[in-house]
Amino acid sequence: MNFWRSPAWLAASIRHKLLAMALLPLAVVFPLLVLALTLWSNVAYDRLMITKVRADLAVAQGYFEQVLSEVGSGTWGVAASHALVRALAEQQPTDTLLAQERNRLRLDFLNFYPTGSPTLPPALAATLPGGAMPQSAARLVLLPPETMRQIAPAVADRLRIPLVPTRNATPTERSIEDRAMVMVSTLPVRDDAGQLLGVLSGGLMLNQNLDFIDHINRIVYPEGSLPFGSQGTATLFLDDVRITTNVRLFQDQRAVGTRVSKAVRDAVLGQGQTWLDRAFVVNDWYVSAYQPLLDADEQRIGMLYVGYLEQPFRWMRYAMVAVIGLIFLAVMAAAAVFSVRWARSIFKPVEQMNQTMRRVESGESNARVGAVAARDEIGALAAHLDELLDTIDDKTRALQAWANELDLKVAERTRELAASNASLRQAQQQLVKSEKLAAIGQLTASIAHEINNPIAVMQGNLDLMRETLGAQAEPVRAEIQLLDQQVERMRLIVTQLLQYARPTEYAGYVETLDTRQTVDACLVLVSHLLHQRRISVTRDCGATQRVGFNPQELQQVVINLLINAIQAMPEGGELTLETRDWLDDQGQPQGAVISVLDQGPGLSDAVRDRLFSPFFTTKNDGNGLGLWISLGLVERYGGKLEADNRMDGPGAAFRIRLLTEPMAPAEANARTGDGRPGAL
């Protein structure tokens, strides 16, 4: 099997081969470049973002430790101060001194507990330095709410933090977080002799300490440090609850009380790892860094978080990839254009020669390749082909001149014979038609005259019998009515015969009619028949031209066609009525067309040949005069009545063509011959 065989579309065209050679390398190189660029940008983007957020976390951690050191050194400075020792030695009140120092050091509490004081909370006593721990060191501890209210009642209102339901957080039954995360330093106070006077405890509560977290955020993310409109955030967590943050839950509401996702909690608090990755923070994706916070016993009690909004960087990355991609695309497009133009200089002359030969084969003897831009072997081949075609064309014209001269003589003689035969056939057809119509007219008038007399006698005797018998005629009332109906039927047939024999005597007045109104009126009259046969009606009245016709006669014609269509669908079906404007060959309106389309068996060739003949019918109870008379009524005013099978499915289609301004009966009769309607 030949694996290197070209596909059919490529093997059949030199254009395709050359374009494939020019464009295939570009079509392969460009996607590979875009793919490589995308992969490289993803890796570089992730590394850059993680490197930055790691540096941001280091800055935040450094400031956190600095504040912790300042709490310890500040408390140590007050505990070792001469002013405090002298005040205690002289048994002076220390409240004012401690309040001034607390404000200076910006602590939430700074309390002195004398030796043996029962008010020293055990949680603070546990923070006294021991071993190699520096005197000035502060500790991060969790204090129960009762202890915090005892040592710092002024900040008790910041303790209670309602938990906010947070997506992806670890399930919990708690609803309130009221423990306090405190930077605390508890130090002994001694006099000059080294005698223990008591314990000084100072600290800073971090719960809802917005100034503290905002200061961290300003240090880590000063204004203008993040490009593209990104925003930096910082947060302190107690366990997995945000106790102070500048992340916004809503526009002006901070996300205090929301919780971190389970994945971050398990990694940072559960395993003690530092999280450096994307994370969903409250309501958006941030490049985030989480670090566990340890208390004095090296237990993980919370987390320190910094991060910045990822979306601006992501959009900028997409924009850069798009710009580089567009640059590559522009370069590839330019290369493709040059490649196609160079390939065109080869395949275009070949295609011109191929098309020229096809045109010659199809009969265009004057087709030539013409001038080509190529000056190589292909250009020379095109010139030789044109010279060959010129020689062949000269020889062909000479032969055609002799053939044309002979054809002209034969055609001239043929036309003379055809004209003679056509005139003879037309005269014969007109004569036969006129004789038939005259005979039918005379016969019709004679029959009508002869039948009218016995009809009148029969109708008179029936009336006399009805009057003479009176009530005694009641037993045969139905029979007498049947006789009346049959006599009236014969009278109607005679009237129709006379109407056809002498159309000018029965011509009614002409009105300008709206075909839509005529169709609607006729449908009302045959509605009971439509209902009996379960026939649905579709109307499409698009005609805008009004027509000149006698209203009753037009209604008679349309109703006759409707009844024929209904009888053609004994099992039901769909009857379609359409009206359209009748346009001449120049597209000018000259009237309207009314179409009646059924879904019956249609018209056979034998039926179509005799359809408008008098007394021809395909029904057992018909007299065969309906279409014959309808044709005469339509042609009386210069119109046409046409019949054919439908093109869109089974069934027959009858069309009435009516003029806007009808001809006078005499003019219309003259067109059809002998004052009677002619065949279509």
C-alpha positions as CSV (number, residue, x, y, z in Angstrom):
1,M,0.0,0.0,0.0
2,N,1.4,3.4,-1.0
3,F,1.2,5.6,2.1
4,W,2.6,8.6,0.2
5,R,-0.2,8.7,-2.4
6,S,-1.8,12.1,-2.7
7,P,-5.5,12.6,-2.0
8,A,-7.8,13.0,-5.0
9,W,-8.4,16.7,-4.5
10,L,-4.7,17.3,-4.4
11,A,-3.8,15.1,-7.3
12,A,-6.4,16.6,-9.7
13,S,-5.1,20.2,-9.6
14,I,-1.7,21.8,-9.9
15,R,-3.1,24.8,-8.1
16,H,-3.9,22.7,-5.1
17,K,-0.4,21.1,-5.2
18,L,1.4,24.5,-5.3
19,L,-0.8,26.0,-2.6
20,A,-0.3,23.0,-0.4
21,M,3.5,23.3,-0.8
22,A,3.3,27.0,0.0
23,L,0.8,27.1,2.8
24,L,1.2,23.7,4.6
25,P,4.4,24.7,6.4
26,L,2.8,27.9,7.5
27,A,-0.4,26.1,8.6
28,V,1.8,23.8,10.8
29,V,4.3,26.4,12.1
30,F,1.8,29.0,13.3
31,P,-0.3,26.7,15.5
32,L,2.8,25.2,17.0
33,L,4.2,28.7,17.8
34,V,0.9,29.7,19.4
35,L,0.8,26.5,21.4
36,A,4.4,27.0,22.6
37,L,3.7,30.6,23.5
38,T,0.6,29.7,25.4
39,L,2.4,27.0,27.4
40,W,5.4,29.2,28.1
41,S,3.3,32.1,29.2
42,N,1.3,29.9,31.6
43,V,4.4,28.6,33.3
44,A,6.1,32.0,33.4
45,Y,2.9,33.7,34.6
46,D,2.4,31.2,37.4
47,R,6.0,31.5,38.6
48,L,6.0,35.3,38.5
49,M,2.8,35.5,40.4
50,I,3.9,33.0,43.1
51,T,7.3,34.8,43.4
52,K,5.6,38.1,44.0
53,V,3.1,36.9,46.5
54,R,5.9,35.0,48.4
55,A,7.7,38.3,48.7
56,D,4.5,40.1,49.8
57,L,4.0,37.5,52.5
58,A,7.6,38.0,53.8
59,V,7.0,41.7,54.1
60,A,3.7,41.2,56.0
61,Q,5.3,38.6,58.3
62,G,8.2,41.0,59.0
63,Y,5.8,43.8,60.0
64,F,3.7,41.3,62.1
65,E,6.8,40.3,64.0
66,Q,7.9,43.9,64.4
67,V,4.6,44.8,66.0
68,L,4.9,41.8,68.3
69,S,8.4,43.0,69.2
70,E,7.1,46.5,69.8
71,V,4.4,45.2,72.2
72,G,7.0,43.3,74.1
73,S,9.7,46.1,74.2
74,G,7.1,48.7,75.0
75,T,5.7,46.7,77.9
76,W,9.2,45.9,79.2
77,G,10.1,49.6,79.0
78,V,7.2,50.5,81.2
79,A,7.8,47.6,83.7
80,A,11.4,48.7,84.1
81,S,10.7,52.5,84.2
82,H,11.7,54.5,87.3
83,A,8.4,56.3,87.2
84,L,6.4,53.2,87.7
85,V,8.7,51.8,90.4
86,R,8.7,55.2,92.3
87,A,4.9,55.4,92.1
88,L,4.5,51.9,93.5
89,A,7.1,52.5,96.2
90,E,5.3,55.7,97.3
91,Q,2.0,53.9,97.0
92,Q,0.7,56.5,94.5
93,P,-2.1,55.7,92.0
94,T,-0.8,54.3,88.8
95,D,-3.9,54.4,86.6
96,T,-3.1,57.8,85.0
97,L,0.5,56.7,84.4
98,L,-0.5,53.4,82.8
99,A,-3.2,55.1,80.7
100,Q,-0.7,57.6,79.3
101,E,1.8,54.8,78.5
102,R,-0.9,52.7,76.9
103,N,-1.9,55.5,74.6
104,R,1.7,56.2,73.8
105,L,2.4,52.6,72.9
106,R,-1.1,52.2,71.2
107,L,-1.9,49.2,73.2
108,D,-5.4,47.9,74.0
109,F,-4.6,47.3,77.6
110,L,-1.7,47.9,80.1
111,N,-2.5,46.6,83.6
112,F,-0.5,46.2,86.8
113,Y,-1.3,43.4,89.2
114,P,0.4,43.7,92.7
115,T,2.1,40.7,94.2
116,G,-0.4,38.2,95.4
117,S,-3.3,39.9,93.6
118,P,-6.2,37.5,93.1
119,T,-7.3,39.4,89.9
120,L,-4.4,38.3,87.8
121,P,-6.0,36.0,85.1
122,P,-4.3,32.6,84.9
123,A,-4.1,33.0,81.1
124,L,-1.9,36.1,81.6
125,A,0.2,34.4,84.4
126,A,1.0,31.6,81.9
127,T,2.6,34.2,79.6
128,L,5.3,35.2,82.1
129,P,8.7,34.7,80.5
130,G,10.7,31.7,81.6
131,G,13.9,30.0,80.7
132,A,15.9,31.6,77.9
133,M,13.0,33.6,76.6
134,P,13.9,37.4,76.4
135,Q,12.4,39.7,78.9
136,S,11.1,42.0,76.1
137,A,9.5,39.3,74.0
138,A,5.7,39.3,73.5
139,R,3.6,36.2,72.8
140,L,0.6,35.5,70.5
141,V,-2.1,33.9,72.6
142,L,-5.8,33.1,72.5
143,L,-7.8,34.4,75.4
144,P,-11.3,33.4,76.4
145,P,-13.9,36.2,76.1
146,E,-14.3,36.4,79.9
147,T,-10.7,37.1,80.4
148,M,-10.6,39.7,77.6
149,R,-13.6,41.6,79.0
150,Q,-11.9,41.6,82.4
151,I,-8.5,43.0,81.3
152,A,-9.7,45.3,78.5
153,P,-13.4,46.2,78.8
154,A,-13.0,49.0,76.3
155,V,-12.5,46.6,73.4
156,A,-15.0,44.0,74.5
157,D,-17.4,45.1,71.7
158,R,-14.9,43.9,69.1
159,L,-14.9,40.3,70.5
160,R,-18.2,39.0,69.1
161,I,-17.9,38.1,65.4
162,P,-20.9,36.4,63.8
163,L,-19.8,33.7,61.3
164,V,-20.9,34.3,57.7
165,P,-21.7,31.3,55.6
166,T,-18.9,30.9,53.1
167,R,-18.7,28.7,50.0
168,N,-16.2,25.8,50.2
169,A,-15.5,26.3,53.9
170,T,-15.3,23.4,56.3
171,P,-18.7,22.6,57.8
172,T,-19.2,23.9,61.4
173,E,-22.0,24.2,63.9
174,R,-20.6,27.4,65.4
175,S,-22.3,30.6,64.7
176,I,-20.1,33.0,66.8
177,E,-16.4,33.5,67.2
178,D,-15.7,35.4,70.5
179,R,-12.2,34.3,71.4
180,A,-9.5,36.9,71.4
181,M,-6.2,36.7,69.5
182,V,-3.9,38.9,71.5
183,M,-0.2,40.0,71.3
184,V,0.5,40.0,75.0
185,S,3.6,40.7,77.1
186,T,3.5,39.9,80.9
187,L,6.5,41.0,82.9
188,P,7.5,41.2,86.6
189,V,8.0,44.6,88.1
190,R,10.8,44.9,90.7
191,D,12.1,47.7,92.9
192,D,15.7,48.9,93.1
193,A,16.5,46.1,95.5
194,G,15.1,43.5,93.2
195,Q,12.1,42.8,95.3
196,L,9.0,41.7,93.3
197,L,6.3,44.4,93.4
198,G,3.8,42.8,90.9
199,V,3.2,42.0,87.3
200,L,2.7,44.3,84.4
201,S,0.7,43.0,81.4
202,G,0.3,44.9,78.1
203,G,-1.2,43.7,74.9
204,L,-2.8,44.4,71.6
205,M,-6.0,42.6,70.6
206,L,-6.2,41.7,66.9
207,N,-9.9,41.0,66.6
208,Q,-11.4,43.6,64.2
209,N,-8.3,45.7,64.5
210,L,-8.8,47.5,61.2
211,D,-6.0,50.0,61.7
212,F,-3.5,47.2,62.2
213,I,-4.6,45.2,59.1
214,D,-4.9,48.3,56.9
215,H,-1.4,49.3,57.9
216,I,-0.1,45.9,56.9
217,N,-1.9,46.3,53.5
218,R,-0.4,49.8,53.0
219,I,3.1,48.4,53.7
220,V,2.8,45.4,51.5
221,Y,0.7,47.1,48.7
222,P,1.4,50.8,48.7
223,E,-0.7,52.8,46.3
224,G,0.4,52.2,42.7
225,S,2.4,49.1,43.4
226,L,0.0,46.8,41.6
227,P,-0.5,47.5,37.9
228,F,-3.6,47.0,35.7
229,G,-6.1,48.0,38.4
230,S,-5.4,45.0,40.7
231,Q,-6.1,45.3,44.4
232,G,-4.0,44.0,47.3
233,T,-5.6,42.6,50.5
234,A,-4.4,41.4,53.9
235,T,-6.2,39.3,56.5
236,L,-5.7,37.8,60.0
237,F,-7.4,34.5,60.7
238,L,-8.3,33.1,64.1
239,D,-8.5,29.4,63.3
240,D,-10.2,29.7,59.8
241,V,-12.3,32.8,60.6
242,R,-11.4,36.2,59.3
243,I,-11.2,38.4,62.4
244,T,-9.7,41.4,60.7
245,T,-9.4,42.0,57.0
246,N,-9.7,44.6,54.2
247,V,-11.3,42.1,51.8
248,R,-14.7,43.4,51.0
249,L,-17.8,41.3,51.2
250,F,-19.9,44.0,49.7
251,Q,-18.9,47.5,48.5
252,D,-18.5,49.0,52.0
253,Q,-18.7,45.9,54.2
254,R,-15.6,44.0,55.1
255,A,-15.6,40.3,55.0
256,V,-15.1,39.9,58.8
257,G,-16.7,36.6,59.9
258,T,-16.2,34.8,56.6
259,R,-14.1,31.7,56.6
260,V,-11.3,30.2,54.5
261,S,-11.9,27.3,52.1
262,K,-11.4,23.8,53.3
263,A,-8.5,23.2,51.0
264,V,-6.5,26.1,52.5
265,R,-7.5,25.2,56.1
266,D,-6.3,21.6,55.7
267,A,-3.0,22.7,54.1
268,V,-2.1,25.6,56.5
269,L,-3.7,24.8,59.8
270,G,-3.9,21.0,59.4
271,Q,-0.4,20.4,57.9
272,G,1.4,23.6,58.8
273,Q,2.3,24.4,55.2
274,T,2.6,27.8,53.6
275,W,0.0,28.2,50.8
276,L,1.3,29.9,47.7
277,D,-1.3,29.5,44.9
278,R,-4.5,30.8,43.5
279,A,-7.4,30.8,46.0
280,F,-11.1,31.9,45.9
281,V,-11.3,34.6,48.5
282,V,-14.9,35.5,49.4
283,N,-16.1,36.4,45.9
284,D,-13.2,36.4,43.5
285,W,-9.9,34.7,42.6
286,Y,-6.7,36.0,44.3
287,V,-3.1,35.1,44.0
288,S,-2.8,34.2,47.7
289,A,-0.3,33.4,50.4
290,Y,-1.3,31.9,53.7
291,Q,1.1,31.3,56.6
292,P,0.2,29.7,60.0
293,L,0.4,31.8,63.2
294,L,1.8,30.0,66.3
295,D,1.1,30.7,69.9
296,A,3.5,30.5,72.8
297,D,3.1,26.7,72.9
298,E,3.9,26.4,69.1
299,Q,0.3,25.5,68.4
300,R,-1.3,26.7,65.1
301,I,-4.0,29.1,66.2
302,G,-4.5,31.2,63.0
303,M,-3.2,32.4,59.7
304,L,-1.7,35.5,58.2
305,Y,-2.8,36.2,54.6
306,V,-1.8,38.5,51.8
307,G,-2.9,38.4,48.2
308,Y,-3.9,40.5,45.2
309,L,-6.7,40.3,42.6
310,E,-5.7,37.9,39.8
311,Q,-8.2,39.0,37.1
312,P,-6.3,42.1,35.9
313,F,-3.1,40.1,35.5
314,R,-5.0,37.3,33.8
315,W,-6.5,39.7,31.3
316,M,-3.2,41.3,30.7
317,R,-1.6,37.9,30.1
318,Y,-4.4,37.1,27.6
319,A,-3.9,40.5,25.9
320,M,-0.1,39.9,25.6
321,V,-0.6,36.4,24.2
322,A,-3.2,37.8,21.8
323,V,-0.9,40.6,20.7
324,I,2.0,38.2,20.1
325,G,-0.3,35.8,18.4
326,L,-1.5,38.6,16.1
327,I,2.0,39.6,15.3
328,F,2.8,35.9,14.4
329,L,-0.5,35.8,12.5
330,A,0.4,39.0,10.6
331,V,3.9,37.6,9.7
332,M,2.4,34.3,8.7
333,A,-0.3,36.0,6.6
334,A,2.3,38.2,4.8
335,A,4.4,35.1,4.2
336,A,1.3,33.3,2.9
337,V,0.5,36.2,0.6
338,F,3.9,36.2,-0.9
339,S,3.9,32.4,-1.2
340,V,0.5,32.4,-2.9
341,R,1.6,35.1,-5.4
342,W,4.7,33.2,-6.3
343,A,2.7,30.0,-6.7
344,R,0.1,31.9,-8.7
345,S,2.8,32.9,-11.3
346,I,3.1,29.1,-12.0
347,F,-0.4,27.7,-11.8
348,K,-2.2,30.8,-13.3
349,P,-0.9,30.3,-16.9
350,V,-1.5,26.6,-16.6
351,E,-5.1,27.2,-15.5
352,Q,-5.6,29.7,-18.4
353,M,-4.5,27.1,-20.9
354,N,-6.7,24.5,-19.4
355,Q,-9.7,26.8,-19.3
356,T,-9.0,27.8,-22.9
357,M,-9.1,24.2,-24.1
358,R,-12.3,23.6,-22.2
359,R,-13.9,26.7,-23.8
360,V,-12.8,25.5,-27.3
361,E,-14.2,22.0,-26.5
362,S,-17.6,23.6,-25.5
363,G,-17.8,25.5,-28.8
364,E,-16.0,28.8,-28.2
365,S,-13.7,28.7,-31.2
366,N,-12.3,32.3,-30.6
367,A,-11.1,31.4,-27.0
368,R,-7.4,32.2,-26.5
369,V,-5.0,32.1,-23.6
370,G,-3.8,35.6,-24.3
371,A,-0.8,37.4,-22.8
372,V,0.6,35.8,-19.7
373,A,3.0,37.3,-17.2
374,A,5.4,34.4,-17.3
375,R,8.4,34.7,-19.6
376,D,9.6,31.1,-19.0
377,E,8.8,27.8,-20.7
378,I,5.1,28.1,-19.5
379,G,4.7,31.5,-21.3
380,A,6.2,30.0,-24.5
381,L,3.8,27.1,-24.3
382,A,0.8,29.4,-24.0
383,A,1.9,31.4,-27.1
384,H,2.3,28.2,-29.1
385,L,-1.1,27.0,-28.0
386,D,-2.7,30.3,-29.3
387,E,-1.0,29.9,-32.7
388,L,-2.3,26.4,-33.0
389,L,-5.8,27.5,-32.2
390,D,-5.6,30.3,-34.7
391,T,-4.7,27.8,-37.5
392,I,-7.5,25.5,-36.5
393,D,-10.0,28.3,-36.4
394,D,-9.1,29.5,-39.9
395,K,-9.7,26.0,-41.3
396,T,-12.9,25.6,-39.4
397,R,-14.3,29.0,-40.6
398,A,-13.7,28.0,-44.2
399,L,-15.6,24.7,-43.8
400,Q,-18.4,26.5,-41.9
401,A,-18.9,29.0,-44.7
402,W,-19.6,26.3,-47.2
403,A,-21.9,24.5,-44.7
404,N,-23.8,27.7,-43.8
405,E,-24.4,28.5,-47.5
406,L,-26.0,25.1,-48.0
407,D,-28.0,25.4,-44.7
408,L,-29.4,28.7,-45.8
409,K,-30.8,27.3,-49.0
410,V,-32.3,24.3,-47.2
411,A,-33.8,26.5,-44.5
412,E,-35.3,28.9,-46.9
413,R,-37.1,26.1,-48.8
414,T,-38.2,24.5,-45.5
415,R,-39.7,27.8,-44.2
416,E,-41.7,28.2,-47.4
417,L,-43.2,24.7,-47.0
418,A,-43.8,25.1,-43.3
419,A,-45.6,28.5,-43.9
420,S,-47.9,26.9,-46.5
421,N,-48.7,23.9,-44.2
422,A,-49.3,26.1,-41.2
423,S,-51.7,28.4,-43.0
424,L,-53.6,25.5,-44.3
425,R,-53.9,23.8,-40.9
426,Q,-55.0,27.0,-39.2
427,A,-57.7,27.6,-41.8
428,Q,-58.9,24.0,-41.5
429,Q,-59.0,24.2,-37.7
430,Q,-60.9,27.5,-37.7
431,L,-63.4,26.2,-40.2
432,V,-64.1,23.0,-38.3
433,K,-64.4,24.9,-35.0
434,S,-66.8,27.5,-36.5
435,E,-68.9,24.7,-38.0
436,K,-69.0,22.8,-34.8
437,L,-69.9,25.8,-32.7
438,A,-72.6,26.9,-35.2
439,A,-74.2,23.5,-35.2
440,I,-74.1,23.3,-31.4
441,G,-75.6,26.7,-31.1
442,Q,-78.4,25.9,-33.6
443,L,-79.1,22.5,-32.0
444,T,-79.1,24.0,-28.6
445,A,-81.6,26.7,-29.5
446,S,-83.9,24.2,-31.2
447,I,-83.8,21.8,-28.3
448,A,-84.4,24.5,-25.8
449,H,-87.4,25.9,-27.8
450,E,-88.9,22.4,-28.2
451,I,-88.5,21.4,-24.6
452,N,-89.8,24.7,-23.1
453,N,-93.4,23.9,-24.4
454,P,-93.9,20.5,-22.7
455,I,-92.2,21.9,-19.6
456,A,-94.7,24.7,-19.4
457,V,-97.6,22.2,-19.9
458,M,-96.3,19.9,-17.2
459,Q,-95.8,22.7,-14.7
460,G,-99.3,24.0,-15.5
461,N,-100.9,20.6,-15.0
462,L,-99.0,20.1,-11.7
463,D,-100.3,23.5,-10.4
464,L,-103.9,22.6,-11.5
465,M,-103.7,19.2,-9.7
466,R,-102.4,20.8,-6.5
467,E,-105.3,23.4,-6.6
468,T,-108.0,20.8,-7.5
469,L,-107.1,18.1,-5.1
470,G,-106.4,20.5,-2.2
471,A,-106.1,18.6,1.1
472,Q,-106.6,15.3,-0.8
473,A,-103.2,15.8,-2.4
474,E,-101.5,15.4,1.0
475,P,-100.7,11.7,0.6
476,V,-98.8,12.4,-2.6
477,R,-97.3,15.7,-1.6
478,A,-93.7,14.3,-1.7
479,E,-94.2,13.0,-5.2
480,I,-95.7,16.3,-6.4
481,Q,-92.7,18.2,-4.9
482,L,-90.3,15.8,-6.6
483,L,-92.1,16.5,-9.9
484,D,-91.8,20.2,-9.3
485,Q,-88.0,19.9,-8.6
486,Q,-87.5,17.9,-11.8
487,V,-89.5,20.3,-13.9
488,E,-87.4,23.2,-12.4
489,R,-84.2,21.3,-13.1
490,M,-85.3,20.9,-16.8
491,R,-86.1,24.6,-16.9
492,L,-82.6,25.4,-15.6
493,I,-80.9,23.2,-18.2
494,V,-82.9,24.8,-20.9
495,T,-82.0,28.3,-19.6
496,Q,-78.3,27.4,-19.6
497,L,-78.6,26.1,-23.1
498,L,-80.2,29.3,-24.3
499,Q,-77.6,31.3,-22.4
500,Y,-74.8,29.5,-24.3
501,A,-76.6,29.7,-27.6
502,R,-77.3,33.5,-27.4
503,P,-74.7,34.9,-24.9
504,T,-75.3,38.5,-25.9
505,E,-79.0,38.3,-24.9
506,Y,-78.1,37.0,-21.4
507,A,-75.0,39.2,-20.7
508,G,-75.4,40.9,-17.3
509,Y,-74.2,44.3,-16.1
510,V,-70.5,44.6,-15.3
511,E,-69.0,45.8,-12.0
512,T,-65.5,46.3,-10.8
513,L,-65.0,43.4,-8.3
514,D,-62.6,42.6,-5.6
515,T,-61.5,38.9,-6.1
516,R,-61.0,38.5,-2.3
517,Q,-64.6,39.4,-1.6
518,T,-65.9,37.1,-4.4
519,V,-63.9,34.2,-3.0
520,D,-65.2,34.8,0.6
521,A,-68.8,35.0,-0.6
522,C,-68.5,31.8,-2.6
523,L,-67.0,29.9,0.3
524,V,-69.9,30.9,2.5
525,L,-72.3,29.3,-0.1
526,V,-70.5,26.0,-0.2
527,S,-69.5,25.8,3.5
528,H,-72.1,23.1,4.2
529,L,-70.5,20.9,1.5
530,L,-67.0,21.5,2.9
531,H,-68.2,20.5,6.3
532,Q,-69.9,17.4,5.1
533,R,-66.8,16.2,3.3
534,R,-64.4,17.3,6.1
535,I,-62.4,19.5,3.8
536,S,-60.2,22.3,5.1
537,V,-59.7,25.5,3.1
538,T,-56.5,27.4,2.7
539,R,-56.7,31.0,1.3
540,D,-53.9,33.0,-0.1
541,C,-55.4,36.2,-1.6
542,G,-52.5,38.2,-2.9
543,A,-54.2,39.9,-5.9
544,T,-54.3,43.7,-5.8
545,Q,-56.0,44.3,-9.1
546,R,-59.8,44.6,-9.3
547,V,-61.6,42.9,-12.3
548,G,-64.6,43.8,-14.5
549,F,-67.3,41.1,-14.4
550,N,-70.9,40.5,-13.7
551,P,-71.0,39.6,-9.9
552,Q,-73.6,36.8,-10.3
553,E,-71.9,35.2,-13.3
554,L,-68.4,35.3,-11.7
555,Q,-69.9,33.8,-8.5
556,Q,-71.5,31.1,-10.7
557,V,-68.2,30.2,-12.3
558,V,-66.3,30.1,-9.0
559,I,-69.0,28.1,-7.2
560,N,-69.0,25.6,-10.1
561,L,-65.2,25.1,-9.7
562,L,-65.5,24.8,-5.9
563,I,-68.3,22.1,-6.2
564,N,-66.2,20.2,-8.7
565,A,-63.2,20.3,-6.4
566,I,-65.3,19.2,-3.4
567,Q,-66.7,16.3,-5.4
568,A,-63.1,15.3,-6.4
569,M,-62.3,14.7,-2.7
570,P,-65.0,12.4,-1.3
571,E,-62.7,11.4,1.6
572,G,-61.8,14.9,2.6
573,G,-58.6,16.9,2.0
574,E,-57.4,20.4,1.6
575,L,-58.9,23.0,-0.8
576,T,-56.6,25.9,-1.8
577,L,-57.9,29.2,-3.1
578,E,-55.3,31.7,-4.4
579,T,-55.6,35.1,-6.1
580,R,-52.7,36.7,-7.9
581,D,-52.2,39.7,-10.2
582,W,-52.2,38.8,-13.9
583,L,-49.1,40.3,-15.5
584,D,-48.4,40.6,-19.2
585,D,-45.0,39.8,-20.9
586,Q,-43.7,43.3,-19.8
587,G,-44.7,42.7,-16.2
588,Q,-47.6,45.2,-16.4
589,P,-50.8,44.2,-14.5
590,Q,-53.7,43.5,-16.8
591,G,-56.1,41.7,-14.3
592,A,-56.2,39.0,-11.7
593,V,-56.1,35.2,-11.5
594,I,-58.3,33.1,-9.3
595,S,-56.9,29.5,-8.7
596,V,-58.9,26.6,-7.3
597,L,-56.6,23.7,-6.3
598,D,-57.9,20.3,-4.9
599,Q,-56.2,17.1,-3.7
600,G,-58.2,14.8,-5.8
601,P,-57.0,12.2,-8.4
602,G,-56.2,14.9,-10.9
603,L,-57.0,15.1,-14.6
604,S,-56.0,12.3,-17.1
605,D,-55.0,13.2,-20.6
606,A,-58.3,11.9,-22.0
607,V,-60.3,14.0,-19.5
608,R,-58.3,17.1,-20.2
609,D,-58.9,16.8,-24.0
610,R,-62.7,16.8,-23.5
611,L,-63.0,18.7,-20.2
612,F,-64.8,21.8,-21.7
613,S,-66.9,19.9,-24.2
614,P,-70.7,20.2,-23.8
615,F,-72.4,17.2,-22.1
616,F,-69.1,15.7,-21.1
617,T,-69.0,14.6,-17.5
618,T,-67.2,12.0,-15.3
619,K,-70.1,12.0,-12.7
620,N,-73.1,9.8,-12.8
621,D,-75.5,12.6,-11.8
622,G,-74.0,15.5,-13.9
623,N,-75.2,16.9,-17.2
624,G,-71.8,18.0,-18.5
625,L,-72.7,21.7,-18.9
626,G,-71.0,23.3,-15.9
627,L,-67.5,23.8,-17.2
628,W,-68.8,24.4,-20.7
629,I,-71.0,27.3,-19.6
630,S,-68.4,28.6,-17.2
631,L,-65.9,28.8,-20.0
632,G,-68.4,30.7,-22.1
633,L,-69.1,33.2,-19.2
634,V,-65.4,33.8,-18.7
635,E,-64.5,34.2,-22.4
636,R,-67.5,36.5,-22.9
637,Y,-65.5,39.2,-21.0
638,G,-62.2,38.4,-22.6
639,G,-60.9,36.1,-19.8
640,K,-59.6,32.6,-19.8
641,L,-60.4,29.4,-18.0
642,E,-57.5,26.9,-17.7
643,A,-57.3,23.5,-16.2
644,D,-54.2,21.3,-15.5
645,N,-52.8,19.0,-12.8
646,R,-51.0,20.5,-9.8
647,M,-47.2,20.8,-9.9
648,D,-46.7,20.5,-6.1
649,G,-48.6,17.2,-5.5
650,P,-51.7,15.2,-6.5
651,G,-54.9,17.1,-7.6
652,A,-56.3,19.4,-10.3
653,A,-55.7,23.1,-10.6
654,F,-58.3,25.4,-12.3
655,R,-57.4,29.1,-13.0
656,I,-59.7,31.9,-14.0
657,R,-57.9,34.8,-15.7
658,L,-59.9,38.0,-15.6
659,L,-59.2,41.4,-17.1
660,T,-59.3,44.7,-15.2
661,E,-61.3,46.2,-18.0
662,P,-63.4,43.5,-19.7
663,M,-64.1,43.5,-23.4
664,A,-67.5,44.1,-24.8
665,P,-69.4,40.8,-25.3
666,A,-69.3,41.4,-29.1
667,E,-65.5,41.8,-29.1
668,A,-65.0,38.8,-26.9
669,N,-67.3,36.7,-29.0
670,A,-65.4,37.7,-32.1
671,R,-62.2,36.4,-30.6
672,T,-63.7,33.0,-29.9
673,G,-65.7,32.7,-33.2
674,D,-69.4,32.7,-33.9
675,G,-70.4,34.3,-30.6
676,R,-69.6,31.2,-28.6
677,P,-66.7,30.3,-26.3
678,G,-63.8,28.5,-27.8
679,A,-61.5,25.8,-26.5
680,L,-58.3,26.6,-24.6
